[in-house]
């Protein structure tokens, strides 16, 4: 993401490292296109003023089996986990400076209401200022959580998530081994087991159509699911529990 690239360039001289992980079962065909290209799709039209798309120069890994997502309880992207120099998690998975704008997007023009754009900008600025504070102050930063608070916030793996990951792993294995029809069934089962897992849903959409691999999954199915989420009063991105963030 372009904003992360800017932060990396700003803070990399202070011991700060970004390790990007793409959740893409299709591997290089999917993740490689984003790593090499400065084009990030239609949502890039809403970048804040002064921010330009750029190729990432920080390390990028491909997680074709979604192992990182399962271990950390990640269900959507972009999500960040803060890990200190001792390997200790100081902030568990949370939206990486993202606000819940998706449900407000006009699917025909990709326009976002001005008030939502303003709030998203506030969230982004607050989040990256927190990153700067953590890099400067380390464990003394007010944004670095205690081990007890990290444990309290961390998502456990319940029955639904466990079934979802098992179904997804089987579906992904079948897809990689050329059994596309059988794969589709199990990827659908994964989404049914854990419908709030947008990573599963995007992969199901992408793997069903070779032309969709490496592209933003902005299909009628995706936007229909977003609309249902909004109508149910649920969120596409969780609120970030951090001082200075909006509460709705």
C-alpha positions, -999 to 999 in steps of 0.1 A, spaced: 0 0 0 13 35 -9 9 49 26 29 21 42 56 26 16 58 63 27 60 53 64 86 27 57 108 53 39 103 77 68 111 53 96 133 26 83 164 44 95 151 41 131 150 3 133 115 0 119 107 -28 95 75 -36 77 70 -72 66 41 -74 42 23 -107 38 -2 -113 9 -29 -139 15 -31 -153 -21 -36 -190 -28 -28 -183 -65 7 -172 -54 28 -152 -79 0 -149 -103 -20 -129 -78 4 -113 -53 32 -107 -79 10 -83 -99 6 -60 -69 42 -62 -58 55 -52 -92 28 -27 -103 21 8 -92 -16 3 -100 -38 -7 -71 -72 -7 -87 -102 16 -85 -100 24 -48 -67 42 -56 -88 71 -69 -95 80 -33 -59 83 -21 -52 114 1 -37 144 -15 0 141 -21 1 103 -18 13 85 -50 13 49 -58 48 33 -55 63 -1 -57 70 -15 -22 106 -17 -12 100 -34 21 100 -72 23 69 -89 9 59 -125 15 33 -147 -1 11 -168 22 -5 -192 -2 -20 -214 25 -31 -185 48 -10 -198 76 -3 -163 90 -40 -155 89 -49 -186 109 -22 -181 135 -30 -145 141 -68 -146 136 -67 -123 106 -100 -122 86 -95 -91 64 -68 -69 49 -51 -46 54 -45 -57 90 -14 -49 110 3 -67 140 29 -47 159 58 -68 170 87 -54 190 124 -62 187 121 -90 212 95 -107 191 67 -97 215 33 -87 201 25 -52 214 -7 -47 193 -27 -77 181 -43 -77 146 -64 -46 139 -72 -26 107 -40 -10 95 -52 26 96 -83 17 77 -118 30 84 -151 12 74 -156 31 41 -163 1 19 -200 0 27 -203 37 17 -187 33 -18 -208 39 -49 -202 7 -67 -207 24 -101 -183 53 -97 -163 42 -66 -170 76 -51 -170 80 -13 -191 106 6 -170 135 17 -177 130 54 -166 94 52 -135 104 33 -127 130 60 -132 104 88 -111 79 70 -83 105 67 -85 111 104 -82 74 112 -53 70 89 -34 101 103 -41 90 139 -29 55 133 3 64 116 11 90 142 7 62 167 32 41 147 57 70 148 52 73 185 59 36 190 90 37 169 103 67 189 93 56 224 92 18 222 76 0 252 70 34 268 47 45 240 11 48 252 1 28 221 22 -2 231 -1 -26 250 7 -47 280 9 -85 275 -24 -88 295 -42 -64 272 -28 -80 241 -41 -114 253 -75 -98 261 -79 -83 226 -65 -113 207 -90 -134 189 -92 -170 198 -100 -198 173 -136 -208 180 -154 -237 163 -166 -217 134 -132 -203 126 -116 -237 130 -141 -253 106 -137 -223 82 -99 -228 81 -102 -265 76 -126 -261 47 -105 -234 32 -73 -255 34 -90 -284 17 -104 -261 -10 -71 -244 -16 -53 -278 -19 -79 -290 -44 -75 -258 -64 -37 -261 -65 -40 -297 -77 -63 -288 -105 -96 -300 -90 -114 -268 -95 -150 -280 -92 -143 -298 -59 -124 -268 -47 -153 -245 -52 -175 -265 -29 -150 -264 0 -142 -227 -5 -180 -220 -3 -181 -241 29 -153 -220 44 -173 -188 37 -205 -203 51 -186 -214 83 -171 -179 89 -189 -153 68 -171 -125 85 -138 -138 70 -134 -115 40 -101 -131 31 -119 -164 25 -146 -147 5 -122 -128 -18 -102 -159 -24 -134 -179 -33 -143 -152 -58 -108 -150 -73 -102 -187 -76 -135 -193 -93 -124 -173 -124 -88 -172 -137 -95 -136 -150 -101 -125 -115 -67 -136 -101 -46 -106 -93 -74 -82 -95 -96 -66 -68 -126 -88 -62 -151 -61 -69 -178 -85 -82 -216 -84 -77 -211 -112 -52 -186 -91 -32 -207 -59 -32 -238 -79 -23 -221 -93 7 -209 -59 17 -245 -46 14 -258 -74 36 -232 -67 62 -242 -30 63 -279 -39 65 -272 -62 94 -255 -33 113 -222 -51 111 -188 -37 100 -165 -45 72 -136 -31 92 -136 -32 130 -131 1 149 -95 6 160 -94 7 198 -69 35 201 -68 70 217 -80 96 192 -100 72 170 -137 78 162 -161 56 181 -185 50 153 
